[in-house]
Amino acid sequence: MSDRRKTSKSIKALTALSVALILLDIITAGYFIIRNMNKDSETEQTEVTSHDTETTETSTTAEETTEPTTEAKDEIDIIIEGMSLHEKVCQMFIITPEALTNDVDVTAASMATEKSLAENPVGGLIYFEKNLLSQTQITNVIDTIKDYAEDQGCIPLFYSVDEEGGQVARCADALGTAYVESAYYYRSMGTDAAYSNARMIAGDIKGLGFNLNFAPVADTWSNPNNTVIGTRAYSDDFKETARLVSAAVKGFSDGGVYCTVKHFPGHGDTAEDSHYSSAVSYKTAEELRANEYLAFKDGIEAGADMVMVGHIIVPEIDELPATLSEKMIQGELRGHLGYDGVIITDSLGMGAITNSYSSADAAVMAVQAGNDILLTPDNFLEAVNGIEEAVNSGKLTEERINESVRRILTLKKETMNIG
């Protein structure tokens, strides 16, 4: 064989080997490409499956979260639902024991009280000097009425008194509890005296069975000619009154009784006495907010349990007495001062009301204005019937009645077993 033929064969052999190696590389590369593609596919499938699972779980959770829930009814709402309209309306009144019993029980609590309480389960009773004979007598009277109320399943009552000290001190005058001079005379002794005197008064009346005091006076004696308030006020300076009233509220509270700041929007600048006729304040809303309201604001912030509204006409705001004025109660007391607690009228038996309104009309107007408790109307049963007729005729809604009863029961629940 010649060298040329040998060379030709060698070239062919090398070419065949190269082709074989190239094919092997192509096959190997294809194998890894296909394997990787399968892995990517499995990973994507796993991710899709995982995502679908998460989506399903999230969807399930969302569905569980958005399912409507039924809230348990509040204890007070349950009580209100179980009350008749008459029971709810009666709960909005604080009257004298003789008004409850048609003058039968003035200084005692007999079967007449038990029967009357069953027929007209009032929210509370107020006691004046003629009802107070001795400390033992009044304690026994209140304890007996408590037993009557419990036996009949009545909501516990407020047992109230006006015990400011000084010239308005029913228990000190009639029963010999500790005497405290009028607030104006110890104003220079500051907040410590206002607090300690209030706490002492509270301790005394609580010991007799009372749980509600219509004090402190939050009026400022800004008109020297004013006689209805005078030295009952803590000061003739608006800011000082506010400081002392705040301290007194804390004293009454720490002494264990509910307390009331009075007489909104301020009775210390009037020339008239609302016990006998209309009393007028010629202040503008801006003046009242800058001055008279200070003591009410601070008293409320200190924890006053009630605000008593006086029969004061503020012509710049409304021609009606404040007790009957929606502008004064809803606009100023609830609106401007932001007060959402119990509002009580001053006595609806005063001349400022009885000279112009029947007991029924005054009661309906007082509720329409926003009061929660009506104090001693001239004719209790006429006032109750007037409100019930107003509800039945659509002049008042039952929900409006429920609103006040809810506030009253919420306050009572703090210290009483209302269930």
C-alpha positions, 0 to 999 in steps of 0.5 A, spaced: 500 500 500 502 506 498 503 512 503 498 516 499 492 510 500 495 510 508 494 517 509 487 517 506 484 512 510 487 515 516 483 522 514 477 518 514 478 515 520 479 521 524 473 524 520 468 519 523 471 519 530 470 527 530 463 526 527 461 521 533 464 525 538 460 531 536 454 527 536 455 524 543 456 532 545 449 533 542 446 527 545 449 529 552 447 536 551 440 534 549 439 530 555 441 535 560 436 540 557 430 535 557 432 534 564 432 541 566 426 543 563 422 537 566 425 540 573 423 547 571 416 544 570 415 540 576 417 547 580 412 551 576 407 546 578 409 545 585 409 553 585 402 553 582 399 548 587 402 552 593 399 558 590 392 555 589 393 552 596 395 559 599 389 562 595 384 557 598 386 558 605 386 565 604 379 565 601 377 560 607 380 565 612 376 571 609 370 567 608 370 566 616 372 573 618 367 576 614 361 571 617 356 576 620 357 575 628 351 576 633 353 581 639 350 579 646 345 584 648 348 589 654 345 587 660 341 594 661 338 593 654 335 587 656 332 590 662 329 596 658 326 591 653 323 588 659 320 594 662 313 597 660 312 604 657 309 606 664 315 603 668 320 607 663 317 613 664 316 613 672 324 611 672 325 618 669 322 622 675 325 623 682 319 626 687 317 627 694 315 621 698 308 625 699 307 626 692 308 618 691 303 617 696 298 622 695 300 625 702 299 619 706 307 618 708 311 624 709 315 622 715 314 614 714 314 608 709 307 604 710 303 600 706 301 606 702 308 607 700 309 600 698 302 600 694 304 606 691 311 604 689 308 598 685 303 602 681 309 608 680 316 605 680 319 612 680 327 613 679 328 616 686 325 620 692 327 627 695 327 629 702 326 636 705 326 638 712 319 636 713 320 629 711 326 629 717 325 627 724 331 624 726 337 620 724 334 613 726 327 615 723 330 617 716 335 611 716 329 606 717 324 610 712 330 609 707 331 602 709 324 600 709 323 603 702 329 599 699 326 592 702 319 594 698 323 595 692 327 589 692 321 585 694 317 588 688 323 587 683 323 594 682 330 598 680 333 600 686 332 608 687 336 614 688 335 617 695 336 624 694 337 631 698 339 638 698 346 638 702 350 644 700 352 646 707 350 653 709 343 656 708 341 649 704 343 644 709 337 639 710 340 634 714 344 639 718 338 643 720 333 638 721 338 632 724 344 635 727 349 632 722 356 636 721 355 643 720 359 646 714 358 654 712 356 656 706 361 655 700 363 662 699 365 663 706 371 658 705 373 660 698 380 663 701 382 656 704 382 653 697 381 646 694 383 643 700 377 646 704 372 645 698 374 637 698 374 636 705 367 639 706 364 636 701 367 629 703 364 630 710 357 632 708 357 626 703 360 621 709 354 624 713 348 623 708 351 616 706 350 614 713 343 616 713 342 612 707 342 617 702 346 616 695 345 622 691 346 629 693 344 635 689 350 639 690 355 642 689 353 649 686 357 651 680 354 658 679 358 664 680 356 670 684 357 675 679 351 679 680 351 682 687 344 683 687 343 676 686 339 673 692 337 666 690 345 664 689 349 669 693 353 665 698 351 658 696 356 660 690 364 658 691 366 664 689 365 671 685 370 669 680 369 664 675 376 661 675 376 660 682 369 657 682 371 652 677 377 650 681 373 649 687 367 646 684 372 641 681 375 639 688 368 639 691 366 634 686 371 629 688 370 630 695 363 628 694 365 622 690 370 620 695 365 620 700 361 615 697 355 619 694 353 621 687 353 628 686 350 634 681 353 640 679 347 646 678 344 650 675 346 650 668 347 655 664 349 659 671 344 662 676 349 667 679 348 673 674 340 673 674 336 678 678 330 674 679 329 668 683 326 662 679 323 659 685 317 664 684 318 667 677 322 667 670 329 668 671 333 671 665 341 671 664 342 677 658 349 674 657 351 672 650 353 664 648 360 667 647 360 670 654 357 664 657 362 659 654 368 664 657 365 665 664 359 661 667 361 654 663 368 654 666 365 651 673 360 646 669 366 644 665 371 643 670 365 639 675 364 634 669 371 633 668 372 631 675 366 626 675 360 629 676 354 624 676 349 629 674 348 636 671 342 640 673 339 645 669 336 651 671 329 655 669 334 660 666 332 664 660 338 666 655 334 670 650 340 671 646 340 663 645 332 661 646 326 665 649 324 658 653 327 657 660 333 652 659 330 646 662 325 646 656 330 649 651 333 644 646 338 649 644 340 650 651 341 642 653 342 639 646 346 645 643 350 648 649 350 642 654 351 636 650 353 640 644 358 645 646 360 642 653 360 635 650 356 632 656 353 625 655 351 623 662 345 624 666 341 631 666 336 633 671 331 639 671 331 643 677 324 642 680 318 643 675 314 645 681 317 652 681 314 658 679 318 659 673 315 653 670 308 653 674 306 660 672 306 658 664 306 651 663 301 645 666 305 639 669 304 635 663 306 640 658 312 642 662 314 634 662 313 633 655 317 639 653 323 637 658 324 630 655 323 633 648 329 638 650 333 633 652 333 632 660 333 625 663 330 626 670 324 630 671 325 633 678 318 634 683 313 636 678 307 640 681 303 634 679 306 627 678 301 623 675 299 628 670 306 629 668 307 621 667 300 621 663 303 627 659 309 623 657 305 617 656 300 620 651 306 624 647 309 617 646 302 614 644 301 620 639 308 620 636 310 626 639 315 623 643 318 616 641 319 610 645 326 610 643 327 617 646 325 615 653 329 609 652 335 613 651 334 617 658 332 610 662 339 607 659 343 613 662 339 613 668 340 605 669 348 606 667 349 611 672 345 606 677 349 600 675 355 603 678 353 602 685 347 598 685 344 591 683 339 593 678 339 586 675 
